[in-house]
């Protein structure tokens, strides 16, 4: 969500949807094009409520990019880019309306997990392959994150960043002791005035929170998260470097103790919030707060996707009976 009213999302049947009324109604704005082969994957990326792109990954190894300037009411085909794999995932980021990147990765079934990175400087009209794992100038295949200044972060088998628009990558070393081995790294999240947070899950079981106050140039250890917030099924959202929310999806030491946790002091302490909706058979996919009070959770359940909203910082939630494809 970009604010309390406007946002975008996806469901199994509607890859690209938008809302302008806090999620009560969703409009399927997926561009309709002919010639989609079986197995085509469609994903969307919006920079703001008006500016967005869709990426169609075709199994015959091409990606078709379309763009919108009116919130998905109309789309223009911008480019079709030949790719190497056609069977994996796409990671898309834009730092502004002109500069963007997408990474295509292999499925890793019959070959090592590999990837290639493409970049645009004209809003998606033209793309160049700028790096790949096979060429050796992409350190590894992983997820992408980007700051407004164009610094790209690559998260996977470690942490790398590029400050020169993907030309070279440097390793990001967090202050860890010799016996602390990272197992899983979250995407770094950056806020105003150069603050940011990143979470590291260690092989030894601990989950550590680090903060930056210089846009990621240096990081310092902030706190060790409670045992309930460890594991791959934990979902986090931070509004700033002090306020954050997390749901453990029942993956902690006590799988039955699925709960919402809130911190107001940068992760030093977390309070458990009793959720007033039943999440027992739901897997929370995302938490998204736009301010200290208003936030949403999306989740999967046996009947499809679901959505709930809080207007009091997570103390209570109301399930939204949406229209337009999100509950299938």
Secondary structure, DSSP 8 states (H G I E B T S, - for coil): --SSS-EEE--SS-SSEEESSTTSB-EE-----S---TT-EEEEEESSSS-EEEEEEETTTEEEEEEESSTTSS-EEEEEEE-S-SSS-EEEEESSSS-EEEEEE---SSS---EEEEEESSTTSS-EEEEETTTTSS----EEEE-TT--EEEESSSEEEESSTTS--EE------TT--EEEE---EE-GGG-EEEEEEETTS-EEEEEESSTTSS-EEEEE--GGG-STT-EEEESSSS-EEEE-TT-SSSTT---EEEESSTTS--EEE--SS--TT-EEEEEEESSSS-EEEEEEETTEEEEEEESSTTSS-EE---BSSS--
